[in-house]
């Protein structure tokens, strides 16, 4: 593989997250470029390749892995495919960037981590909240002592449901709103608290609105107690009307800050007629809407892709690894078990022979 120049990347997936990867990489041409895309959906890979000028496209990702010049492969596929794809990518001698959640089970996480170590490739976990400009600023202020001792951090992500059908199927996703969105909040709080050890997890979840679509929960509240007397509160929902809500709150004995991911970068807009795209998960653009600008930059996607490309070149150490992804999975396991039993789950957690986290609910 090359040792200099833009990192050549292959993308597995052609729906929303695959498009996010392609668009974000396009924004950092000095660090990375998309060399190929693979999707089993007829016509999707070709369509994506034409939109972004990607030179090669495949319907079988294994054919893409045979391309010698590809150095890093991003996984933007359904959760149940992550583990096998990671093994295949690593065995092809290419670095791995896996979207959240890392996988379906802790056993899969161990397999992914061990295989990548054996093959000498990086396993990186794509958590964009560690790169989101507003959230990074909040962390910098906290580290500078702006709030004194920070005792609680909240992260909230809510909307009216996922963008792809497979999310509703727990056999393919592993769970509902917590599995889909809670992994962000868990990783964020863990990072904000400088990777302090988790002491216990308590969670409430229910299905209030989408029982006709899924066996998974569509609303969850998760409380994580970290070492050092610090608490993370994560709220997630697929039942919130009105589009996406994504924000954080940071509380310290000497101060507080709030960061709303969308509102500070939006144009309050009223339209009788509607228009094109406003923001992720917006159900309609008629009436009042809040279209955003530089959406992917606000999320941190280009910054994330630049960082991981630099990791491949040995210029930076990964901020989010396979081991971090596994810890998030452990917290997800604990959250589903807590919701199922009605009690706090202490760490280290007990192992469970389940096929998906939601089986513990």
Secondary structure as GFF3:
##gff-version 3
##sequence-region A 1 361
A	DSSP	beta_strand	7	12	.	.	.	ID=ss1
A	DSSP	alpha_helix	16	26	.	.	.	ID=ss2
A	DSSP	beta_strand	32	38	.	.	.	ID=ss3
A	DSSP	alpha_helix	44	52	.	.	.	ID=ss4
A	DSSP	beta_strand	56	58	.	.	.	ID=ss5
A	DSSP	alpha_helix	61	65	.	.	.	ID=ss6
A	DSSP	beta_strand	72	75	.	.	.	ID=ss7
A	DSSP	three_ten_helix	79	81	.	.	.	ID=ss8
A	DSSP	alpha_helix	82	91	.	.	.	ID=ss9
A	DSSP	beta_strand	95	99	.	.	.	ID=ss10
A	DSSP	alpha_helix	106	119	.	.	.	ID=ss11
A	DSSP	beta_strand	123	126	.	.	.	ID=ss12
A	DSSP	three_ten_helix	128	130	.	.	.	ID=ss13
A	DSSP	alpha_helix	133	143	.	.	.	ID=ss14
A	DSSP	beta_strand	150	158	.	.	.	ID=ss15
A	DSSP	three_ten_helix	165	168	.	.	.	ID=ss16
A	DSSP	alpha_helix	170	173	.	.	.	ID=ss17
A	DSSP	alpha_helix	177	177	.	.	.	ID=ss18
A	DSSP	pi_helix	178	182	.	.	.	ID=ss19
A	DSSP	alpha_helix	183	192	.	.	.	ID=ss20
A	DSSP	beta_strand	198	206	.	.	.	ID=ss21
A	DSSP	beta_strand	219	226	.	.	.	ID=ss22
A	DSSP	beta_strand	230	237	.	.	.	ID=ss23
A	DSSP	beta_strand	245	252	.	.	.	ID=ss24
A	DSSP	beta_strand	255	260	.	.	.	ID=ss25
A	DSSP	three_ten_helix	263	265	.	.	.	ID=ss26
A	DSSP	beta_strand	266	271	.	.	.	ID=ss27
A	DSSP	beta_strand	287	292	.	.	.	ID=ss28
A	DSSP	alpha_helix	295	299	.	.	.	ID=ss29
A	DSSP	alpha_helix	301	312	.	.	.	ID=ss30
A	DSSP	alpha_helix	322	341	.	.	.	ID=ss31
A	DSSP	beta_strand	345	346	.	.	.	ID=ss32
A	DSSP	three_ten_helix	357	360	.	.	.	ID=ss33
###
